[in-house]
Amino acid sequence: MSESLVDNTNPAALLLHGPASRPLTTEPVDEIKFHHPGYKDGSGILFSLPRLDRSLTPPDGVRNGVHYGTALTACQIVANNAFHGYLATNREGSERVDPDLSRDHLLTKSDYWFIVPADGHSGPNPPPYPVVPSFRDWAFPHRDMPNWPRPKNPPGVDIDDSRCIVTRVGGLVNNCHLIPVADEKWFKANHMAQWYGKHRDINEKTNKITLRHDLHFALDAYMFAVVPKANNYVVHQLFATDSFEKEFASAFHNHIVLQPSEVIPEFLFARFARAILMLVKAFITQGGVRRNIVRLQAVDDEDYTTKTEWLSPEQLANQYSGGGTKSASPPKRKRNNGTLADNQQEYIGDDDNTNYQTDNNDSDTDRESRGRSRKRRRGSLDDMDGEWYDKNVAVLLEEGRGRSLKRRCDDSGT
């Protein structure tokens, strides 16, 4: 009797998976332009948003557009929290979008003008009204903020704050600041701690969401924000020109996020403003005309006020296109919205004297080395979203560099 062989498995029976399919992309989409009525057509585009939202409207079928509530709120933020402002389909503001329109309606025209009435009355202001040039110049609207409710998740759904709020994966995730540590000065100037107690700081978990690594990168690149739509919070993508951006849109745009109820909507709103104000950089720096802007100005160590002023094209370029310490934009932009790589950059503190762009695998929001050397500080790993990387990869790389250096010294006889 022959002896049977252990683990005599036919190799042909091994099951393999084929190569991954290429991700789906959205259909080619154009953008809706949002204009300032006080400037000529060539220099008046505040920003553009892609037509990624869809609705089924019988008998017309599927319609593509931009979520009305999201677009309107974005314009109001840019115009210094002008929440009494409205959208119109002409420069004069006479063809107003229906004020009773549901915020979940879609905008479908190619162009809209944001009109700011004088003193809350009908009719546009003598243009141009001032705009906010960057997030750090924006005053948080504590009393006037639109209604962004606390997150409420579907009943019976288990919410685990250690999982990505979009994909629900439990590994390869980061705890991401909504208002980043880089903007702690802005956080304090705007008294944001009042939303959860004066003795707490920017690192509280109510100011954090959990995201998979790639989604964290996309958030830092201002590719999307989390906004309310149809009684849920969803991913809203802010640009989709390149092929990989369209793939991202196909995978995540308008997907409902499941986040802990402890997350404070005021911080989600601030993060949305941060992304929108990045879209305005081309309007601020590339129009070639003087702009009327409004920005925060310190009164003392704790209080700030807003100041409205006109700046020349040269002043705007120096301060907001990468050459100045208050700049929040990269030196080069391909278009109004920028690519993901263009937008992935550092916010520079007021006491910095350099402006640089982050490496692709660094977060621009959650490093605590702002205003210091780019070298990571070894004493603060627990406070950094890249803790795992620093402990497990960066150390090995540094050790490897040390060995290579020693070899070169040995070989050279020095």
Sine and cosine of phi, psi and omega as CSV:
sin_phi,cos_phi,sin_psi,cos_psi,sin_omega,cos_omega
0.00,0.00,0.81,-0.58,-0.05,-1.00
-0.97,0.24,0.52,-0.86,-0.01,-1.00
-1.00,0.05,0.75,-0.66,-0.01,-1.00
-0.95,0.30,0.55,-0.84,0.01,-1.00
-1.00,0.03,0.70,-0.71,0.03,-1.00
-0.97,0.24,0.68,-0.73,0.05,-1.00
0.85,0.53,0.60,0.80,0.06,-1.00
-0.99,0.12,0.97,0.24,-0.09,-1.00
-0.99,-0.12,0.72,-0.69,0.04,-1.00
-0.94,0.34,0.87,-0.50,-0.03,-1.00
-0.84,0.54,-0.46,0.89,-0.02,-1.00
-0.92,0.38,-0.29,0.96,-0.02,-1.00
-1.00,0.10,-0.13,0.99,-0.01,-1.00
-0.93,0.36,0.79,-0.61,-0.02,-1.00
-1.00,-0.01,0.79,-0.61,0.05,-1.00
-0.88,-0.48,0.47,-0.88,0.10,-0.99
-0.99,-0.10,0.63,-0.78,0.04,-1.00
-0.94,0.35,0.19,-0.98,0.04,-1.00
-0.86,0.50,0.51,-0.86,-0.05,-1.00
-0.89,0.46,0.61,-0.80,0.06,-1.00
-0.96,0.29,0.50,-0.87,0.06,-1.00
-0.92,0.40,0.69,-0.72,-0.03,-1.00
-0.86,0.51,0.53,-0.85,0.06,-1.00
-0.93,0.37,0.50,-0.87,0.09,-1.00
-0.87,-0.50,0.43,-0.90,0.09,-1.00
-0.94,0.34,0.34,-0.94,0.10,-1.00
-0.90,0.45,0.42,-0.91,0.04,-1.00
-0.79,0.62,0.79,-0.62,-0.05,-1.00
-0.84,-0.54,0.61,-0.79,0.13,-0.99
-0.99,-0.14,-0.01,-1.00,-0.09,-1.00
-0.89,-0.45,0.45,-0.89,0.13,-0.99
-0.99,-0.17,0.76,-0.66,-0.04,-1.00
-0.99,-0.12,0.65,-0.76,0.04,-1.00
-0.89,-0.46,0.85,-0.53,-0.20,-0.98
-0.95,-0.32,0.45,-0.89,0.24,-0.97
-1.00,-0.03,0.80,-0.60,-0.07,-1.00
-0.96,0.28,-0.18,0.98,-0.09,-1.00
-1.00,-0.02,0.08,1.00,-0.01,-1.00
-0.77,-0.64,0.38,-0.93,0.02,-1.00
-0.90,0.43,0.32,-0.95,-0.10,-1.00
-0.82,0.57,-0.62,0.78,-0.05,-1.00
-0.95,0.32,-0.29,0.96,-0.05,-1.00
-0.76,-0.65,0.31,0.95,-0.10,-0.99
-0.93,-0.37,0.10,0.99,-0.01,-1.00
-0.98,0.18,0.91,-0.41,0.04,-1.00
-0.93,0.37,-0.77,0.63,0.03,-1.00
-0.18,-0.98,0.13,-0.99,0.05,-1.00
-0.77,-0.64,0.47,-0.88,0.06,-1.00
-0.76,-0.65,0.66,-0.75,-0.02,-1.00
-0.96,0.26,0.49,-0.87,0.03,-1.00
-0.99,0.17,0.98,0.21,-0.03,-1.00
-0.97,-0.24,-0.24,0.97,0.02,-1.00
-1.00,0.10,0.57,-0.82,-0.06,-1.00
-0.72,-0.70,0.51,-0.86,0.08,-1.00
-0.60,-0.80,0.50,-0.87,0.05,-1.00
-0.99,-0.14,0.93,-0.36,-0.07,-1.00
-0.83,-0.55,1.00,-0.04,0.05,-1.00
-0.88,0.47,0.58,-0.82,-0.02,1.00
-1.00,-0.01,0.14,0.99,-0.09,-1.00
-0.97,0.25,-0.29,0.96,-0.04,-1.00
1.00,0.08,-0.48,-0.88,-0.06,-1.00
-0.97,0.24,0.71,-0.70,0.05,-1.00
-0.87,-0.49,0.63,-0.78,0.05,-1.00
-0.96,-0.28,0.62,-0.78,0.02,-1.00
-0.16,-0.99,-0.38,-0.93,0.03,-1.00
-0.83,-0.56,0.70,-0.72,0.00,-1.00
-0.83,0.56,0.85,-0.53,-0.11,-0.99
-0.87,0.50,-0.74,0.67,-0.03,-1.00
-0.88,0.48,-0.64,0.76,0.00,-1.00
-0.91,0.40,-0.71,0.70,-0.02,-1.00
-0.92,0.40,-0.69,0.72,-0.01,-1.00
-0.89,0.47,-0.72,0.69,0.00,-1.00
-0.88,0.47,-0.63,0.78,0.03,-1.00
-0.87,0.49,-0.72,0.70,0.01,-1.00
-0.89,0.45,-0.65,0.76,-0.01,-1.00
-0.90,0.44,-0.62,0.78,0.06,-1.00
-0.89,0.45,-0.74,0.68,-0.03,-1.00
-0.86,0.50,-0.59,0.81,-0.02,-1.00
-1.00,0.04,0.57,0.82,0.08,-1.00
0.89,0.46,0.76,0.65,0.07,-1.00
0.87,0.48,0.67,0.74,0.03,-1.00
-0.99,0.12,0.96,0.26,-0.12,-0.99
-0.97,0.25,-0.08,1.00,0.14,-0.99
-1.00,-0.06,-0.03,1.00,0.03,-1.00
-0.96,0.27,0.29,-0.96,-0.05,-1.00
-0.59,-0.81,0.27,-0.96,0.04,-1.00
-0.99,-0.12,0.57,-0.82,0.06,-1.00
-0.64,-0.77,0.32,-0.95,-0.01,-1.00
-0.99,-0.13,0.16,0.99,0.13,-0.99
-0.63,-0.78,0.35,-0.94,-0.07,-1.00
-0.89,0.46,-0.59,0.81,-0.07,-1.00
-0.95,0.30,-0.31,0.95,0.03,-1.00
1.00,0.07,0.09,1.00,-0.03,-1.00
-0.97,0.24,-0.46,0.89,0.02,-1.00
-0.99,-0.11,0.96,0.29,-0.12,-0.99
-0.98,0.22,0.62,-0.79,0.16,-0.99
-0.91,0.42,0.70,-0.71,-0.07,-1.00
-0.75,0.66,0.89,-0.46,-0.02,-1.00
-0.91,0.43,-0.33,0.95,0.02,-1.00
-1.00,-0.04,0.09,1.00,-0.01,-1.00
-0.91,0.42,0.66,-0.75,0.06,-1.00
-0.88,0.48,0.63,-0.78,0.01,-1.00
-0.92,0.40,-0.28,0.96,0.04,-1.00
-1.00,0.00,0.13,0.99,0.10,-0.99
-0.95,0.30,0.32,-0.95,0.04,-1.00
-0.97,-0.23,0.67,-0.75,0.20,-0.98
-1.00,0.08,0.75,-0.66,-0.11,-0.99
-0.81,-0.58,-0.15,0.99,0.05,-1.00
-0.95,0.30,0.22,-0.97,-0.02,-1.00
-0.99,0.11,-0.44,0.90,-0.09,-1.00
-0.63,-0.77,0.65,-0.76,0.09,-1.00
-0.69,-0.73,0.55,-0.84,0.08,-1.00
-0.93,-0.37,0.69,-0.72,0.04,-1.00
-1.00,-0.09,0.87,-0.49,-0.09,-1.00
-0.96,-0.27,0.75,-0.66,0.06,-1.00
-0.93,-0.37,0.95,-0.31,0.01,-1.00
-0.91,0.42,0.45,-0.89,0.03,-1.00
-0.98,0.21,0.85,-0.53,0.07,-1.00
0.82,0.57,0.53,0.85,0.05,-1.00
0.98,0.19,0.05,1.00,0.00,-1.00
-0.99,-0.11,0.20,-0.98,-0.02,-1.00
-0.93,0.36,0.43,-0.90,-0.01,-1.00
0.99,-0.10,0.61,-0.79,-0.07,-1.00
-0.96,0.28,0.45,-0.89,0.14,-0.99
-0.90,0.43,0.43,-0.90,0.23,-0.97
-0.85,0.52,0.93,-0.37,-0.10,-0.99
-0.95,0.33,0.32,-0.95,0.01,1.00
-0.99,-0.12,0.64,-0.76,0.11,-0.99
-0.96,0.29,0.42,-0.91,-0.04,-1.00
-0.96,0.27,0.47,-0.88,0.06,-1.00
-0.84,-0.54,0.38,-0.92,0.02,-1.00
-1.00,0.04,0.83,-0.55,-0.10,-0.99
-0.99,0.12,-0.33,0.94,-0.01,-1.00
-0.34,-0.94,0.26,-0.97,-0.02,-1.00
-0.87,0.49,-0.64,0.77,-0.05,-1.00
-0.94,0.33,-0.20,0.98,0.08,-1.00
-0.99,-0.11,0.00,1.00,-0.11,-0.99
-1.00,-0.05,0.72,-0.70,0.07,-1.00
-1.00,-0.08,0.80,-0.60,-0.03,-1.00
-0.93,0.38,0.73,-0.68,-0.06,-1.00
-1.00,0.08,0.96,0.26,-0.09,-1.00
-0.82,0.57,-0.67,0.74,-0.08,-1.00
-1.00,-0.02,-0.36,0.93,-0.14,-0.99
-0.92,-0.38,0.06,1.00,-0.06,-1.00
-0.85,0.52,0.69,-0.72,0.09,-1.00
-0.85,0.52,0.29,-0.96,-0.05,-1.00
-0.96,0.27,0.98,-0.20,0.17,-0.99
-0.93,-0.36,0.97,-0.24,-0.11,-0.99
-0.95,0.31,0.29,-0.96,0.11,-0.99
-0.89,0.45,0.58,-0.82,0.00,-1.00
-0.85,0.53,0.75,-0.66,0.10,-1.00
-0.80,-0.59,0.86,-0.51,-0.05,-1.00
-0.99,-0.11,0.38,-0.93,-0.01,-1.00
-0.83,0.55,0.61,-0.79,0.01,-1.00
-0.88,0.47,0.61,-0.79,0.03,-1.00
1.00,0.10,-0.08,1.00,0.00,-1.00
-1.00,0.02,0.81,-0.58,-0.01,-1.00
-0.98,0.18,0.89,-0.46,-0.01,-1.00
-0.99,-0.17,0.88,-0.48,0.00,-1.00
-0.89,-0.45,0.92,-0.38,-0.09,-1.00
-0.95,0.30,0.02,1.00,0.11,-0.99
-1.00,-0.03,-0.03,1.00,0.00,-1.00
-0.96,-0.29,0.45,-0.89,0.04,-1.00
-0.86,0.51,0.74,-0.67,-0.06,-1.00
-0.95,0.31,-0.25,0.97,-0.01,-1.00
-0.98,-0.18,-0.81,0.59,-0.10,-1.00
-1.00,-0.07,-0.34,0.94,-0.02,-1.00
0.93,0.37,0.29,0.96,0.11,-0.99
-0.96,0.27,0.47,-0.88,-0.07,-1.00
-0.97,-0.25,-0.05,1.00,0.00,-1.00
-0.83,-0.55,0.25,-0.97,-0.01,-1.00
0.81,0.59,0.76,0.65,-0.04,-1.00
-0.83,-0.55,0.33,-0.94,0.08,-1.00
-0.81,-0.59,0.51,-0.86,0.27,-0.96
-1.00,0.05,0.91,-0.41,-0.16,-0.99
-0.96,-0.29,0.75,-0.67,0.09,-1.00
-0.93,0.36,0.67,-0.74,0.17,-0.98
-0.98,0.20,-0.82,0.57,0.22,-0.98
-0.99,-0.12,0.93,-0.36,-0.16,-0.99
-0.96,0.29,0.35,-0.94,0.04,-1.00
-0.85,0.52,-0.52,0.85,0.02,-1.00
-0.86,0.50,-0.40,0.92,-0.02,-1.00
-0.96,-0.30,0.50,0.86,-0.02,-1.00
-0.89,0.45,-0.58,0.81,0.04,-1.00
-0.89,0.46,-0.69,0.72,0.07,-1.00
-0.89,0.47,-0.67,0.74,0.00,-1.00
-0.83,0.56,-0.72,0.70,-0.02,-1.00
-0.96,0.28,-0.65,0.76,-0.01,-1.00
-0.88,0.47,-0.54,0.84,-0.01,-1.00
-1.00,-0.08,0.13,0.99,0.08,-1.00
0.80,0.60,0.72,0.70,-0.04,-1.00
-0.94,0.34,-0.36,0.93,-0.01,-1.00
-0.91,0.42,-0.28,0.96,0.00,-1.00
-0.88,0.47,-0.34,0.94,-0.03,-1.00
-0.97,0.22,-0.23,0.97,0.08,-1.00
-0.59,-0.81,0.26,0.96,0.05,-1.00
0.89,-0.45,0.70,-0.71,-0.14,-0.99
-0.93,0.37,-0.35,0.94,-0.08,-1.00
-1.00,-0.10,0.16,0.99,0.06,-1.00
-0.97,-0.24,0.26,-0.97,-0.10,-1.00
-0.81,-0.59,-0.16,-0.99,-0.14,-0.99
-0.93,0.36,-0.27,0.96,-0.04,-1.00
-1.00,-0.02,0.12,0.99,0.04,-1.00
-0.89,0.46,0.49,-0.87,-0.04,-1.00
-0.92,0.38,-0.32,0.95,0.06,-1.00
-0.94,0.34,-0.20,0.98,0.06,-1.00
-0.96,-0.27,0.37,0.93,-0.05,-1.00
-0.70,-0.71,0.51,-0.86,0.17,-0.98
-0.77,-0.64,0.36,-0.93,0.00,-1.00
-0.98,-0.21,0.79,-0.61,-0.01,-1.00
-0.70,-0.71,0.54,-0.84,0.17,-0.99
-0.88,0.48,0.44,-0.90,-0.12,-0.99
-0.80,0.60,-0.72,0.69,-0.06,-1.00
-0.92,0.39,-0.57,0.82,0.04,-1.00
-0.95,0.32,-0.55,0.84,0.09,-1.00
-0.89,0.46,-0.69,0.73,0.05,-1.00
-0.86,0.51,-0.70,0.71,-0.02,-1.00
-0.91,0.42,-0.60,0.80,0.05,-1.00
-0.90,0.44,-0.69,0.72,0.01,-1.00
-0.91,0.42,-0.43,0.90,0.01,-1.00
-1.00,0.01,0.16,0.99,0.05,-1.00
0.88,0.47,0.46,0.89,-0.03,-1.00
-0.97,0.25,-0.46,0.89,0.02,-1.00
-0.49,-0.87,0.24,-0.97,0.14,-0.99
-0.68,-0.74,0.26,-0.96,0.05,-1.00
-0.98,-0.21,0.88,-0.48,-0.12,-0.99
-0.74,-0.68,0.36,-0.93,0.05,-1.00
-0.99,0.12,0.72,-0.69,0.11,-0.99
-0.55,-0.84,0.74,-0.68,0.11,-0.99
0.75,0.66,0.75,0.66,0.07,-1.00
0.92,0.40,0.36,0.93,0.08,-1.00
-0.67,-0.74,0.28,-0.96,0.20,-0.98
-0.98,-0.18,0.71,-0.71,-0.10,-1.00
-0.70,-0.72,0.24,-0.97,0.16,-0.99
-0.98,0.20,0.82,-0.58,0.11,-0.99
-0.87,-0.48,0.90,-0.44,-0.04,-1.00
-1.00,0.10,0.66,-0.75,-0.17,-0.99
-0.97,-0.23,-0.24,0.97,0.13,-0.99
-0.42,-0.91,0.52,-0.86,-0.05,-1.00
-0.41,-0.91,0.94,0.33,-0.01,-1.00
-0.98,-0.22,-0.77,0.63,-0.01,-1.00
-0.96,0.28,0.31,-0.95,-0.08,-1.00
-0.88,0.47,-0.66,0.75,-0.03,-1.00
-0.94,0.33,-0.45,0.89,0.08,-1.00
-0.94,0.35,-0.57,0.82,0.06,-1.00
-0.94,0.34,-0.58,0.81,0.09,-1.00
-0.89,0.46,-0.67,0.74,0.04,-1.00
-0.87,0.49,-0.68,0.73,0.01,-1.00
-0.88,0.47,-0.67,0.74,0.02,-1.00
-0.88,0.47,-0.56,0.83,-0.06,-1.00
-0.99,0.12,-0.56,0.83,-0.24,-0.97
-0.77,-0.63,-0.36,0.93,-0.07,-1.00
-0.86,0.50,0.74,-0.68,0.00,-1.00
0.92,0.40,0.23,0.97,0.11,-0.99
-0.98,0.22,0.73,-0.69,0.00,-1.00
-0.92,0.39,0.70,-0.72,0.06,-1.00
-0.98,-0.20,0.55,-0.84,0.02,-1.00
-0.92,-0.40,0.97,-0.24,-0.08,-1.00
-0.82,-0.57,0.46,-0.89,-0.01,-1.00
-0.86,0.51,0.56,-0.83,-0.01,-1.00
-0.92,0.40,-0.25,0.97,0.01,-1.00
-0.95,0.31,-0.32,0.95,0.01,-1.00
-0.89,0.45,0.76,-0.64,-0.11,-0.99
-1.00,0.02,0.83,-0.56,-0.06,-1.00
-0.88,0.48,-0.47,0.88,0.05,-1.00
-0.87,0.49,-0.54,0.84,0.02,-1.00
-0.97,0.22,-0.56,0.83,0.12,-0.99
-0.89,0.46,-0.64,0.77,0.02,-1.00
-0.90,0.43,-0.68,0.74,0.02,-1.00
-0.90,0.44,-0.62,0.78,0.02,-1.00
-0.92,0.40,-0.62,0.79,0.07,-1.00
-0.88,0.47,-0.71,0.71,0.02,-1.00
-0.87,0.48,-0.63,0.77,0.00,-1.00
-0.87,0.50,-0.68,0.73,0.01,-1.00
-0.94,0.35,-0.68,0.73,-0.02,-1.00
-0.90,0.44,-0.66,0.75,-0.03,-1.00
-0.94,0.35,-0.31,0.95,0.17,-0.99
-0.95,0.33,-0.54,0.84,0.00,-1.00
-0.92,0.39,-0.37,0.93,-0.08,-1.00
-0.99,0.11,-0.09,1.00,-0.10,-1.00
-0.86,0.51,-0.62,0.78,0.01,-1.00
-0.90,0.43,-0.65,0.76,0.06,-1.00
-0.87,0.49,-0.66,0.75,-0.06,-1.00
-0.94,0.33,-0.67,0.74,-0.21,-0.98
-0.96,-0.28,-0.29,0.96,-0.16,-0.99
-0.90,-0.44,0.10,0.99,-0.05,-1.00
-0.97,0.23,-0.38,0.93,-0.02,-1.00
0.96,0.29,0.26,0.96,-0.01,-1.00
-0.74,-0.68,0.30,-0.95,0.09,-1.00
-0.92,0.40,0.58,-0.81,0.01,-1.00
-0.83,-0.56,0.59,-0.81,0.13,-0.99
-1.00,-0.03,0.91,-0.41,-0.09,-1.00
-0.84,-0.54,0.31,-0.95,0.06,-1.00
-0.74,-0.67,0.71,-0.71,-0.03,-1.00
-0.50,-0.87,0.31,-0.95,-0.01,-1.00
-0.93,0.35,0.61,-0.79,0.06,-1.00
-0.68,-0.73,0.74,-0.67,-0.07,-1.00
-0.94,0.34,0.70,-0.72,0.14,-0.99
-1.00,-0.10,-0.71,0.70,0.12,-0.99
-0.49,-0.87,-0.34,-0.94,-0.08,-1.00
-0.92,0.40,-0.39,0.92,-0.11,-0.99
-0.88,-0.48,-0.46,0.89,-0.11,-0.99
-0.95,-0.31,0.57,-0.82,0.01,-1.00
-0.76,-0.65,0.41,-0.91,0.13,-0.99
-0.76,-0.65,0.09,-1.00,0.03,-1.00
-0.96,-0.28,0.57,-0.82,0.00,-1.00
-0.78,-0.63,0.76,-0.65,0.04,-1.00
-0.98,-0.20,0.72,-0.69,-0.04,-1.00
-0.39,-0.92,0.36,-0.93,0.08,-1.00
-0.99,-0.10,0.71,-0.70,0.07,-1.00
-0.83,-0.55,0.58,-0.82,0.03,-1.00
-0.97,0.25,0.26,-0.97,0.06,-1.00
-0.84,0.55,-0.60,0.80,0.00,-1.00
-0.92,0.38,-0.68,0.74,0.03,-1.00
-0.90,0.44,-0.67,0.74,0.01,-1.00
-0.90,0.44,-0.68,0.73,0.00,-1.00
-0.90,0.43,-0.67,0.74,-0.02,-1.00
-0.91,0.41,-0.60,0.80,-0.11,-0.99
-1.00,-0.07,-0.37,0.93,-0.14,-0.99
-0.75,-0.66,0.13,0.99,0.01,-1.00
-0.89,-0.46,0.36,0.93,0.09,-1.00
0.94,-0.34,-0.19,0.98,-0.05,-1.00
-1.00,-0.09,-0.16,0.99,-0.07,-1.00
-0.85,-0.53,0.25,-0.97,-0.10,-1.00
-0.95,0.30,-0.32,0.95,0.01,-1.00
-1.00,-0.06,0.04,1.00,-0.05,-1.00
-0.93,0.37,0.63,-0.78,0.11,-0.99
-0.84,-0.54,0.25,0.97,-0.05,-1.00
-0.87,-0.49,0.46,-0.89,0.04,-1.00
-0.95,0.32,0.36,-0.93,-0.05,-1.00
-0.90,0.44,-0.53,0.85,-0.06,-1.00
-0.80,-0.59,0.66,-0.75,0.03,-1.00
-0.76,-0.65,0.69,-0.72,-0.02,-1.00
-0.98,0.19,-0.49,0.87,-0.07,-1.00
-0.36,-0.93,-0.11,-0.99,-0.04,-1.00
-0.83,0.55,-0.66,0.75,-0.12,-0.99
-1.00,-0.05,-0.44,0.90,-0.05,-1.00
0.98,0.18,0.37,-0.93,0.10,-0.99
-1.00,0.08,0.15,-0.99,0.02,-1.00
-0.87,0.50,-0.67,0.75,0.01,-1.00
-0.92,0.38,-0.57,0.82,0.04,-1.00
-0.90,0.45,-0.65,0.76,-0.13,-0.99
-0.99,0.12,-0.26,0.97,-0.01,-1.00
-0.98,0.19,0.99,-0.10,-0.09,-1.00
-0.46,-0.89,0.16,-0.99,-0.06,-1.00
-1.00,0.08,0.59,-0.81,0.32,-0.95
-0.99,0.10,0.72,-0.69,-0.10,-1.00
-0.97,-0.25,0.74,-0.67,-0.02,-1.00
-0.96,0.28,0.32,-0.95,-0.04,-1.00
-0.90,0.45,-0.42,0.91,-0.03,-1.00
-0.99,-0.10,0.13,0.99,0.05,-1.00
-0.99,0.14,0.41,-0.91,0.10,-0.99
-0.83,-0.56,0.27,0.96,0.05,-1.00
-0.71,-0.70,0.37,-0.93,0.05,-1.00
-0.74,-0.67,0.85,-0.53,-0.07,-1.00
-0.62,-0.79,0.29,-0.96,-0.01,-1.00
-0.97,-0.25,0.65,-0.76,-0.04,-1.00
-0.95,0.31,0.39,-0.92,0.20,-0.98
-0.92,0.39,0.39,-0.92,-0.09,-1.00
-0.89,0.46,-0.40,0.92,-0.04,-1.00
-0.97,-0.24,0.35,0.94,0.12,-0.99
-0.92,-0.40,0.60,-0.80,0.10,-1.00
-0.98,0.20,0.64,-0.77,0.02,-1.00
-1.00,0.03,-0.08,1.00,-0.16,-0.99
-0.92,-0.38,-0.46,0.89,-0.23,-0.97
-0.89,-0.45,0.22,0.98,0.11,-0.99
-0.99,0.11,0.66,-0.75,-0.04,-1.00
-0.99,-0.11,0.23,0.97,-0.02,-1.00
-1.00,-0.06,0.29,0.96,0.01,-1.00
-0.88,0.47,0.69,-0.72,0.05,-1.00
0.99,0.17,0.10,1.00,0.03,-1.00
-0.77,-0.64,-0.38,-0.93,0.03,-1.00
-0.95,0.30,0.43,-0.90,0.08,-1.00
-0.94,0.33,-0.29,0.96,0.03,-1.00
-0.90,0.44,0.69,-0.72,-0.03,-1.00
-0.93,0.37,0.62,-0.78,0.04,-1.00
-1.00,0.03,0.83,-0.56,-0.13,-0.99
-0.96,0.29,-0.26,0.96,-0.06,-1.00
-1.00,0.07,-0.04,1.00,-0.14,-0.99
-0.80,-0.60,0.50,0.87,-0.05,-1.00
-0.88,0.48,-0.57,0.82,-0.06,-1.00
-0.91,0.41,-0.35,0.94,-0.03,-1.00
-1.00,-0.10,0.04,1.00,-0.09,-1.00
-0.94,-0.33,0.63,-0.77,0.01,-1.00
-0.92,0.39,-0.36,0.93,0.00,-1.00
-1.00,-0.05,0.52,0.86,-0.07,-1.00
-0.84,0.55,-0.74,0.68,-0.04,-1.00
-0.88,0.47,-0.69,0.72,-0.02,-1.00
-0.88,0.48,-0.72,0.69,-0.06,-1.00
-0.89,0.45,-0.63,0.78,-0.07,-1.00
-0.98,0.21,-0.54,0.84,-0.16,-0.99
-0.95,-0.32,-0.39,0.92,-0.06,-1.00
-0.90,-0.44,-0.79,0.62,-0.08,-1.00
-0.87,0.50,-0.63,0.78,0.00,-1.00
-0.89,0.46,-0.68,0.73,0.00,-1.00
-0.91,0.42,-0.64,0.77,0.02,-1.00
-0.90,0.43,-0.65,0.76,0.01,-1.00
-0.92,0.40,-0.63,0.77,0.05,-1.00
-0.89,0.45,-0.65,0.76,0.02,-1.00
-0.90,0.44,-0.62,0.78,0.05,-1.00
-0.90,0.43,-0.61,0.79,0.00,-1.00
-0.90,0.44,-0.67,0.74,0.02,-1.00
-0.91,0.41,-0.66,0.75,-0.01,-1.00
-0.89,0.45,-0.64,0.77,0.02,-1.00
-0.90,0.44,-0.67,0.74,0.00,-1.00
-0.88,0.47,-0.67,0.75,0.01,-1.00
-0.88,0.48,-0.69,0.73,-0.03,-1.00
-0.90,0.44,-0.63,0.78,0.03,-1.00
-0.91,0.41,-0.67,0.75,0.02,-1.00
-0.89,0.46,-0.69,0.72,-0.04,-1.00
-0.91,0.41,-0.54,0.84,-0.05,-1.00
-1.00,0.06,-0.18,0.98,0.02,-1.00
0.99,0.14,0.16,0.99,0.00,-1.00
-1.00,0.04,0.00,0.00,0.00,0.00
